[in-house]
C-alpha cells in the first residue's frame, strides 16, 4: 500500500467510504432535515458550510449565524456573563471547571459565536489580559498576582492551544497577543515520542505530564487545532513546519495507539466521540483536524474504520462522551443520537474527493 501525503486523493483501500455515502444517500432527506432543523443553530451553520459547502453570503448561512446569537446555547451562556467578560469568580477562570471563562470561551468558539458581538469580544480580551503570560506569551491557569497577564510558571500546552484556537475562531487572528500565542506554539510545543533526551530548561523542567520526554497527546492535538484554524494563506513557514511536525506525531500513533506498540490503545476514552471536548480529545476531533489540513494517510485508517462502524441504521452517530452536569448549559444528551457528532463524522468521512451529493 503506497504512502499518502496531505492533500492527495488517496484513501486506504479497505475503508468503504462509498458505503458511508450510500447510507447517507439512502437516508439523506431525513439526515439533512434532522441536521438543519431549528433548535441547534450552530449545528445548522456547521452543516450548511461544512457539508453542503454553502458560502457565508448564502441566505441560509446568514440566518444561521444570526440565530446562533438569539437562540439556544450561546445566548444562554452569555446571559450568565459578568460585566468584565468573565463568568463565576473572574480570576478562577480556569480552576472553576467547567464554568470559568476559559471554558466558556472554548464553547462559544465551538458554537461559532459572532466575533463582532461586544460580549464575545469582552471575553476574548479578558483571557488575553489575565491568562496570557507576558514573557513568552503562552496561556496560564492562574493570573500573575498583581502583575499583568498569566503566571509564567503555570503555562500549559493544552490550554495555550485551546485559547489560541478559540481566539482565532472568534476573529482575533490579527491581535498581537494571538500572534505571539501562535509563536509560542511554534517555539515551545514539542512532539517527542519518548525521546531519551529532551530540553531541561523552561518550560520543560516543570509539569512532567505536559512537558516530559513523551509529549502530552492533548497538548499536541490542541496546538495543531490552533494552527489549523489559521487560513492557509496566512500560515508562515514556521507555522507550516510545525503543522507537519505535530501531524506526524499523531500519525505515528495512528491517532489513538501507543506508537511503540500499535496493538495497544493509548486511552479507550479516545474512541468515544464527545462534544464539547474541552481539554480532552478523541478520534473524531483528531480526524477533523487532519482532514481539514488535507491529510489522507493510511495511518488514519484504523480511526476512520472505528468511526465508520459507529454509524447507526439511519445514518446517525451517538454522543458517547459528555461534560453535561458540569457545564453552565448542557449540550446534547449522552447516549442519544447526536446532531453534532453526526455532522462532524459526515464531514470527516466525505472530505476531499468524496463530496456529499448535491441537493
Long-range contacts (C-beta under 8 A, 24 or more apart in sequence): 1-298, 3-297, 3-298, 4-295, 4-296, 4-297, 4-298, 5-296, 5-297, 6-247, 6-293, 6-294, 6-295, 6-296, 6-297, 7-294, 7-295, 7-296, 7-352, 8-296, 9-296, 9-352, 9-353, 10-296, 10-298, 11-296, 11-353, 11-354, 12-298, 12-300, 12-301, 12-304, 14-301, 14-305, 15-301, 15-304, 15-305, 15-308, 16-308, 17-349, 17-350, 17-354, 19-308, 20-308, 20-311, 20-346, 20-349, 20-350, 21-350, 21-354, 21-356, 21-357, 23-311, 23-315, 24-315, 24-346, 24-350, 24-356, 24-357, 25-357, 26-315, 27-314, 27-315, 28-315, 28-357, 28-359, 30-314, 30-315, 31-314, 31-315, 31-316, 31-342, 31-346, 32-359, 34-316, 34-339, 34-342, 35-339, 35-342, 35-343, 38-67, 38-71, 39-71, 39-72, 40-72, 40-73, 40-339, 40-340, 41-67, 41-68, 41-70, 41-71, 41-72, 42-68, 42-72, 42-73, 42-74, 42-110, 42-111, 42-112, 43-339, 43-340, 43-343, 45-112, 46-112, 46-340, 46-343, 46-344, 46-347, 47-343, 50-343, 50-347, 51-343, 51-346, 51-347, 51-350, 51-356, 52-356, 52-359, 53-355, 65-112, 65-114, 68-111, 68-112, 68-113, 68-114, 69-113, 69-114, 69-117, 73-107, 73-111, 73-329, 73-331, 74-108, 74-111, 74-113, 76-328, 76-329, 77-104, 77-107, 77-108, 77-328, 77-329, 78-108, 78-113, 78-117, 78-119, 78-120, 80-328, 81-119, 81-122, 81-123, 84-122, 84-126, 85-119, 85-121, 85-122, 85-123, 85-124, 85-125, 85-126, 86-123, 86-126, 87-328, 90-126, 90-130, 91-130, 91-142, 91-143, 93-126, 93-127, 93-130, 93-131, 94-131, 94-141, 94-142, 94-159, 95-141, 95-142, 97-278, 97-326, 98-278, 98-323, 98-326, 98-327, 98-328, 99-326, 99-327, 99-328, 101-126, 101-127, 101-130, 102-127, 102-131, 102-139, 102-159, 102-162, 102-163, 103-278, 103-327, 104-328, 105-163, 105-166, 105-167, 105-170, 106-162, 106-166, 106-276, 106-278, 107-276, 107-327, 108-166, 108-170, 109-165, 109-166, 109-167, 109-169, 109-170, 110-169, 110-275, 110-276, 112-169, 113-170, 115-170, 115-171, 115-172, 116-171, 120-170, 124-167, 124-170, 124-172, 124-175, 127-163, 127-166, 127-167, 128-167, 128-172, 128-175, 128-177, 128-178, 131-159, 131-163, 132-163, 132-177, 132-180, 132-181, 136-184, 136-187, 136-188, 136-202, 136-203, 137-177, 137-180, 137-181, 137-183, 137-184, 138-181, 138-184, 138-188, 138-203, 139-163, 139-164, 139-181, 152-202, 153-206, 155-203, 156-207, 156-210, 156-219, 157-185, 157-188, 157-189, 157-210, 157-211, 157-216, 157-219, 157-220, 157-222, 157-223, 158-210, 158-216, 158-218, 158-219, 158-221, 158-222, 158-279, 159-222, 159-279, 160-184, 160-185, 160-189, 160-222, 160-223, 160-226, 161-185, 161-189, 161-219, 161-221, 161-222, 161-223, 161-224, 161-225, 161-226, 162-222, 162-225, 162-226, 162-278, 162-279, 164-223, 164-226, 165-222, 165-225, 165-226, 165-229, 168-226, 168-229, 168-230, 169-229, 173-230, 173-231, 173-234, 181-226, 182-226, 182-227, 182-230, 182-239, 183-238, 185-223, 185-226, 185-227, 185-242, 186-227, 186-238, 186-239, 186-241, 186-242, 189-215, 189-219, 189-220, 189-223, 189-242, 189-246, 190-215, 191-215, 191-220, 191-245, 191-246, 191-248, 191-249, 193-249, 193-252, 193-253, 193-259, 193-260, 194-259, 194-260, 215-249, 217-250, 217-253, 217-266, 217-267, 217-281, 218-279, 218-280, 218-281, 220-246, 220-249, 220-250, 221-250, 221-281, 221-285, 221-286, 221-289, 222-279, 222-281, 224-250, 224-289, 225-285, 225-289, 228-289, 228-292, 228-293, 243-293, 247-290, 247-293, 247-295, 250-286, 250-290, 251-290, 251-295, 251-297, 251-299, 251-300, 252-299, 254-299, 254-300, 254-302, 254-303, 255-283, 255-286, 255-287, 255-290, 255-299, 255-300, 255-302, 255-303, 256-283, 256-286, 256-302, 256-303, 257-302, 269-321, 271-306, 272-320, 272-321, 273-307, 273-310, 273-317, 273-318, 273-319, 273-320, 273-321, 273-338, 273-341, 273-344, 273-345, 274-319, 274-320, 274-321, 274-322, 274-323, 274-341, 275-319, 275-322, 275-331, 275-332, 275-338, 275-340, 275-341, 275-344, 276-323, 276-331, 277-321, 278-323, 280-321, 282-321, 283-307, 284-341, 284-344, 284-345, 284-348, 287-348, 288-344, 288-347, 288-348, 291-347, 291-348, 291-351, 291-352, 292-351, 294-352, 296-352, 296-353, 304-348, 304-349, 307-345, 307-348, 307-349, 308-349, 310-345, 311-345, 312-337, 315-342, 316-342, 317-341, 317-342, 317-345
